Amino acid sequence: MRIVVAPALLLAGSAAGLARLGAQTVSLEQYSTPLIPKPDTVRDGARVRVWERLRGESAVDLIGTVRFVGVDSLRLQPPGTIPAVAIPVARISHVQVSGGPRSGPRWRSLLIGAGIGAIAGGIAGAVAGDASHRNTAKFAFVGLGGGFVVGAVIGWLVPGEAWREAALPSAAQRDSVAHGG
């Protein structure tokens, strides 16, 4: 009798607890972040990477600073002394906004630097070992390790540039800017 009563009381207590929880409304939206964040909107002065579709070719990426977002074109100032170019909005397939120089994740730069350093160091060590008529494998192994460490340090100290997805302003927003609204 005791065995049957205990599960029955447990179930009754659980049902009462669930009933009380059902009366509470909890919104998880305010505590969670979306898996795909909303893209930034391209603004004047932003450093962007734009993919322009050309006839009969794949898209070409251009990097520069936005000078003006018009109704039908985007004026982009490439780095250096190259004059600004106007890109028709209809030919833009993709836009990203820079997070700034050296804004990339350091761990990724560390891994890339370590990989490149290890390959370069290993090759240099093998060449040095072969040229000196010594143990080529030992020189290659030492070069690989040294290149790995040097590349990792350089990668950590000089991270790359991070890019975020972006969108051009809507046609209505571009139109209001173009007409002074």
N, C-alpha and C positions, 0 to 999 in steps of 0.2 A: 504494500500500500504506500509506503514511504517513497518508493522509487517512482511510482506513477504521479504522485502529488508534486514532487519537486520539478519535473519537466513542465507540468501544467502551470505551476506558479511562474516559472521562468518564461514560458510563452505568453502568459497573461501580462507579466511585467514588461516584456519586450513590445507587445502590441500597444500597451498604454504609452510607452516611451516613443514608439513610432508615431502614434497619433499626435503626441505633443510636438514632435519634430515636423510633422506635416503641416501644422499651423504656422510654422515660421517660413518666411520666404527669404532665400539667400540668393543673391545675384553674384555669380562668379566673374561676370564681365569686368567689374571694377577692380578685381584683383588679378586679372590675367592680362597677358600681352598677346596680341594676335601673332599667329605663326608667320604670316606674311604682312609686314608692316606697310602702312600706306606710303606711297612714294612721295618724295619731296617735290615741290613745284619749282620749276626753273625760274630764276629771277635774274635781273640784270646784275652783273658783277660776279656771278657764280662761275667757278671753274667747272666745266662740263666735258663729258666725252659723248659725242654724238655719232650715231651710225647713219650714214646717208646712203640710200639705195640709188645706184646708178643704173642706167639702161643696160641690160644684158650682162651685168656683172653682179657679184655679191656686194653686200653693204661694205662701205669703207668707213673706218672710224676716224674722227677728227677730235682733237683735244684743243681747248682754248677757253677764253673768258667770254661770257655772254655780254654783248654790248647793248642788244635790244631784241625784245621778243615782239615781233609785229603780227599783224593779222594773218599774213600768208608766208612770212619768212622769219628766220632766226639769224641775227647778225652775230657772228662769232669772230673773236680776235685770237688768231693762233699765237703761240709763244714766239718771241723774237720780233723782228722788224717786218714780218709779213703783214700786208694790209688785211683788214677785216674782210670776211667773206659772208655773203648772204646765202643761206641754205633754205630752199623752199620747205615749208612745214610738211607738205604732202610727201616729200622724199625722205623725211626723217623716220627711221624705223625703231629707234631705241635711244634713250637718253639716260645718262648717269651723272650724278653730282659728286664732286670730290669732297672727301672729308678733310682735306688739307694735306700739305706735304708731310711725309713721315707719319701718316695717320693709320697705316695698316697694322694688323696685329703682329707683335714682335715674335710670337712663337712661329708664325708662318715664315717670316723673314729668316729666323734662326734655322729652320729646317731647310729652306732653299739654299741659304749660305753654306750650311754644313754639307749638303749634297754636292753643290758645285765645288766647294773647297776640297772635299774628299776625292772627287774625280780628278780635278786638276793636280792636287798633291800626289795622288797615286801615279798619274801619268808622268809628272815631273820626276818623281822618285825612281820610276822604272827607267826613264831615259838616262838619269844620272847614274844609276847602277849599271846600266848597259854600257854607257860611255866610259866608265871607270874600270870596266871588266871585273867588277866585284859581284857580290850576290844581288842580282837584279830584284828578286822577290823580296828580299829584306829591305832594300831601298824603297821599293814600291809600297810596302806595308808601312814603313815609317812616314813616307810622303803622304800616304792616305790618312793616317792618324793626324799628322800635323795640319794637313789641309782641312780636315774635318773641324778641328778646333779653331783654326784661324777663320775659316768660313763662317762658323757658328757665331763667333764673336762679332765679326763684321755684320752679319745678318741681324744680330741683336741690336747693335748700335745704329744701324741704318735701315729702319723699317720702310717698307714701300708705302704707296698711297692707297687709301681705302676709297672705294667707289660705292655709292648707294643708288638704288633705282630712283629715277625721277620721271616726272611727267611735265609736258608743256602746259602752260595755263590753258584753260578751256577757250574755245573760240570767242565766247561772250566776253571773257576777261581780257583777251588780247584786243578785241574790238574796242572795249571801253578805254583801254590804255592808249590805243592808237588815236582815239578821238578826244583824248583829254578828260575822260570820265573817270 
